[in-house]
Amino acid sequence: MLGSTHGTFTTDLRARVVACGEEPHATVRRMTTGAMEDELDVSGRPLHAPVPDLDRFFRPASVAVVGASDAEGRPHTGITRQLIAWAERVGARLHPVHPTRETVFGRPCFPSVADLPEQVDLAVLLVGDPLPVIEELAQTKVKFAVAFASGFAETGEEGAAAQARLATAVERSGLRLLGPNTNLNAFEEFRDDLDGPAIALITQSGHQGRPVYSLQELGVRLSHWAPTGNEADLETADFISYFSQHPEVGAIACYVEGLKDGRSFLLAADRAARAGVPVVAVKVGRTETGARTAASHTGKLTGTDQVVDAAMRQFGVIRVDGLDELQDTATLLARARKPLADGVVVYSISGGTGAHFSDLATEAGLKLPTLSEGKQRELYQWIPGYLNVANPVDNGGHPVGDWRGRKIIDALLADPDVGVLICPITGPFPPMSDKLAQDLVDAAEATDKLVCVVWGSPVGTEDAYRRTLLGSSRVATFRTFRNCVTAVKAYLEHHRFTARYHSPFDEAPRTPSPSFRKAQGLLRAGRQLSEHAAKQLLRAYGIRVPREQLVTSAAAAVRAAGLVGYPVVMKASGAQLAHKTELGLVKVGLTSASQVRDAYRELTDIARYEDIELDGILVCQMVERGVEMMVGVTQDALFGPTVTVGLGGVLVEVLHDAAIRVPPFGEDQARAMLGELRGRALLEGVRGGPPADVDALVEVVLRVQRMALELGDDLAELDINPLMVLGRGQGAVALDALAVCR
C-alpha cells in the first residue's frame, strides 16, 4: 500500500508547476506579422492572431477585372456584368483588362494591369491559370486578388502541387489572395435598409451560404460574405479575426469543410472570444464519407472530428449540425441582448405543448426553475386554478384573447430568476394565436429579457408570423422546437463562456523550463522509449511515479524488492515494448524473495522466446487503491499536440470515455475536461469509497500539457496508463507510461 507522500497543494496549480522547477515567464521573444508585433510561445508559435486589413477588399476604391468579357454566351460576361454593378454600389472605379479587347460594356479595356491609369486595390482574375498573373500584380502593387479558377487541391495530388506553387507565388508577391476555387459571393448585394447587429458569413461552399444570405428577406441584416474556397492564402481564420473587430457584426456564421491551419483557427477564435463576438459554425467531416467529400470539394483537411469538436468548444466556437440551425442560432446570438438570468420559462396555451417543449429543453440542459409560490399566486389571478403554472405555465387558452394575456407575460418576465421566455405556438388559431403573438411582441419591446416564439405552422404565410413576429427585431422567432432549444442553449452558454473567458494564450509558456532541458537528454529520435525511460521523462516534469529499480539479475531483483518494499510488481522494460500484459511480461503482488527470483527468470525467458530486447526488469512499488485514469499526448494533423484524459486501464478502450484539449490551456479547462467524462462519478467516490485527489489529477494534466508544448513535434505520443489517482490529499502516481519520439 502507498502512503501519503504527496506535497501540500496550493490554490493555484500554475504556481505549483513553477515551484517544481519550471521557470516563470522571462524574456519575451517577438516577431512581426505585417504591422503587428506578436509574442511567441515556447515553441516559437504566435500567441495572437494578426488581423488582416480587409477594408480595401470589401470596399475597394479601384478594381481590375482580368479576363473581362461582354461577348454574349461567354461565362465571364455574366460575371463581368455583376462586378460592374457591385462596383457601382460600393463606389469603386472598375477597369476591364483583356489583351484583345478595346472596350467591355462601353468601358475602356486595357491589355494588362500594368497599363491601368491607376494602382488598383483589388484584381478579380477571370483566367484559367492565375499563376502568371500574380507576378504582374506584385509588380503593380495590387493589394488583393480573387481567383475563381478550379482544378487545384480539390482535384488530387497534381492539383495540390499547382495550388502550392500558387500559394508560394502569392507569398512572394505581398498581395493577399482569395481562392482559388471561389465564387462571386463576396460581391453580392446586401440590403441597406435593415438595422441592428449584422451577421458576417464565411463559407467554403457558396451554395451552403445561401440560406443565411436569404435571412435578409426575414429582416436579418448581413454585412459581409467571404467565400474562402481552397484557401491558398486568405483563410477562414483571417475573416473571423477581421469580422470580430467590426462593431456592426453581432455574430459570425461559418460553413467550414476543412481548416487550412488549426492553430490559426484557434487564434482567430480566441480573438473573437476576447471581443465577445459569437462564432457559429457548421463543420463537415463528422463521418468518413463527409470528410472524403469535403476533401474532394475544397482540398482541405477536415481533421479528426473529435479533436475539432473539442478545440471549437474550448475556444467558444458554437458548432451546429444543420444550415437551419446555423441560421437560427447566428440570428439569435447576433440580435439578443445579454441575459439577465439563466432561467427559462415555457409559456403556452396548451398543457401538452408546454410539457413537450419542457422535456426537450430540460434534456438539452436548459434550466427551467420552478416559479415561486408568490409568483404562482400572482399568475392564478388570470389563469384558472386547476392549471399548472409552476413552469411550464399553461394558461388554458382563453386568457390570451383578452387583457389577461399581456398581464401574464409581463408577470413572467418580471421574475428575477427568468432570463428567457419561450412561447411555442404549434399552429395558427387566429382568435388566440394572433393576439398572443402581438402581446409577446409588445412585451418584448418593453423588456431587456429574451422572448422567443416557435411558430409551428408549416405554411408560414400567416400575418401573425410574417408581419407581427418577423416584423419585430426584439422577438426571436423559430419554426421548430429543436432549433429554438439549440439556439437558446447556445445563447446562454456563449454569454457564460465570454463572461469568464480568460485567453489560454496569455498564460502560454514563453521560455523553456528546467524540466525541458532535463527531458531533452532523455529523448531518442524516431524511437519508442522503454517504460523506465518514459517514467524518467515524467519525473523530469515533476509527475510522480512509483518507487522502482531497473535490474539485470535475479539477485539484484531481490535486493531491489527489499528496498522498494513488498508487495512488488515486476515488469519487463524495453524499447518498442508496448503491450506487456498480453505477453505475460507483468507479475503483480509478489511478496517474497523466492517469488521475485522466479518472476525474474520467467520474464526474461518470455522475452527471449518472443525475441524481445530488454534493458532490464523493473521492480516496482505496488499501488493498489485508487481510480485508474489515463492522460496522454497525441499529434493531430491540424492542431499539433493534443492532451487527452479519460478512464484508465482497459476502460479507455472499451468505453471511449475521454476528453480532449489543445494546449495551451489553464486549470479551468483541465477541470472542465474531467467534468465531461461520463465516468467522473468514480472520482467523487462510489459505494462508500473515498473521493479521489482531483487536484492531483488536474496537476498531472497541466504538467503533461507543458510537456506537450515544450517538446512539440519531438514527442509523437505519450500514454500514461494507468495513472492511479489516490484518495483526496494523497496524490496521483503514474504506474505505467509509453512515450514515442519523432
C-alpha positions, 0 to 999 in steps of 0.5 A: 500500500502507498502512503501519503507522500504527496506535497501540500497543494496550493490554490493555484496549480500554475504556481505549483508547476513553477515551484517544481522547477519550471521557470516563470515567464522571462524574456519575451521573444517577438516577431512581426506579422505585417504591422503587428508585433506578436509574442511567441510561445515556447515553441516559437508559435504566435500567441495572437492572431494578426488581423488582416486589413480587409477594408480595401477588399470589401470596399475597394476604391479601384478594381481590375477585372482580368479576363473581362468579357461582354461577348454574349454566351461567354461565362465571364460576361455574366460575371463581368456584368455583376462586378460592374454593378457591385462596383457601382454600389460600393463606389469603386472605379472598375477597369476591364483588362483583356489583351484583345479587347478595346472596350467591355460594356462601353468601358475602356479595356486595357491589355494588362494591369500594368497599363491601368491609369491607376494602382488598383486595390483589388484584381478579380482574375477571370483566367484559367491559370492565375499563376502568371498573373500574380507576378504582374500584380506584385509588380503593380502593387495590387493589394488583393486578388480573387481567383475563381479558377478550379482544378487545384487541391480539390482535384488530387495530388497534381492539383495540390502541387499547382495550388502550392506553387500558387500559394508560394507565388502569392507569398512572394508577391505581398498581395493577399489572395482569395481562392482559388476555387471561389465564387462571386459571393463576396460581391453580392448585394446586401440590403441597406435598409435593415438595422441592428447587429449584422451577421458576417458569413464565411463559407467554403461552399457558396451554395451552403451560404445561401440560406443565411444570405436569404435571412435578409428577406426575414429582416436579418441584416448581413454585412459581409460574405467571404467565400474562402474556397481552397484557401491558398492564402486568405483563410477562414481564420483571417475573416473571423479575426477581421469580422470580430473587430467590426462593431456592426457584426453581432455574430459570425456564421461559418460553413467550414469543410476543412481548416487550412491551419488549426492553430490559426483557427484557434487564434482567430477564435480566441480573438473573437472570444476576447471581443465577445463576438459569437462564432457559429459554425457548421463543420463537415467531416463528422463521418468518413464519407463527409470528410472524403467529400469535403476533401474532394470539394475544397482540398482541405483537411477536415481533421479528426472530428473529435479533436475539432469538436473539442478545440471549437468548444474550448475556444467558444466556437458554437458548432451546429449540425444543420444550415437551419440551425446555423441560421437560427442560432447566428440570428439569435446570438447576433440580435439578443441582448445579454441575459439577465438570468439563466432561467427559462420559462415555457409559456403556452396555451396548451398543457401538452405543448408546454410539457413537450417543449419542457422535456426537450429543453430540460434534456438539452440542459436548459434550466427551467426553475420552478416559479415561486409560490408568490409568483404562482399566486400572482399568475392564478389571478388570470389563469384558472386554478386547476392549471399548472403554472409552476413552469411550464405555465399553461394558461388554458387558452382563453386568457390570451384573447383578452387583457389577461394575456399581456398581464401574464407575460409581463408577470413572467418576465418580471421574475428575477430568476427568468432570463428567457421566455419561450412561447411555442405556438404549434399552429395558427388559431387566429382568435388566440394565436394572433393576439398572443403573438402581438402581446409577446411582441409588445412585451418584448419591446418593453423588456431587456429579457429574451422572448422567443416564439416557435411558430409551428405552422408549416405554411408560414404565410400567416400575418401573425408570423410574417408581419407581427413576429418577423416584423419585430427585431426584439422577438426571436422567432423559430419554426421548430422546437429543436432549433429554438432549444439549440439556439437558446442553449447556445445563447446562454452558454456563449454569454457564460463562456465570454463572461469568464473567458480568460485567453489560454494564450496569455498564460502560454509558456514563453521560455523553456523550463528546467524540466525541458532541458532535463527531458531533452537528454532523455529523448531518442529520435524516431524511437519508442522509449522503454517504460523506465525511460518514459517514467524518467521523462515524467519525473523530469516534469515533476509527475510522480511515479512509483518507487522502482529499480531497473535490474539485470539479475535475479539477485539484484531483483531481490535486493531491489524488492527489499528496498522498494518494499513488498508487495512488488510488481515486476515488469519487463522494460524495453524499447518498442515494448508496448503491450506487456500484459498480453505477453505475460511480461507483468507479475503483480503482488509478489511478496517474497524473495523466492517469488521475485527470483522466479518472476525474474527468470520467467520474464526474461525467458518470455522475452527471449522466446518472443525475441524481445530486447530488454534493458532490464526488469523493473521492480516496482512499488505496488499501488493498489487503491485508487481510480485508474485514469489515463492522460496522454499526448497525441499529434493531430494533423491540424492542431499539433499536440493534443492532451487527452484524459479519460478512464484508465486501464482497459476502460479507455478502450472499451468505453471511449470515455475521454476528453480532449484539449489543445494546449495551451490551456489553464486549470479551468479547462483541465477541470472542465475536461474531467467534468465531461467524462461520463465516468467522473462519478468514480472520482467523487467516490462510489459505494462508500469509497473515498473521493479521489485527489482531483487536484492531483489529477488536474496537476498531472494534466497541466504538467503533461500539457507543458510537456506537450508544448515544450517538446512539440513535434519531438514527442509523437505520443505519450500514454500514461496508463494507468495513472492511479489517482489516490484518495483526496490529499494523497496524490496521483502516481503514474504506474505505467507510461509509453512515450514515442519520439519523432 
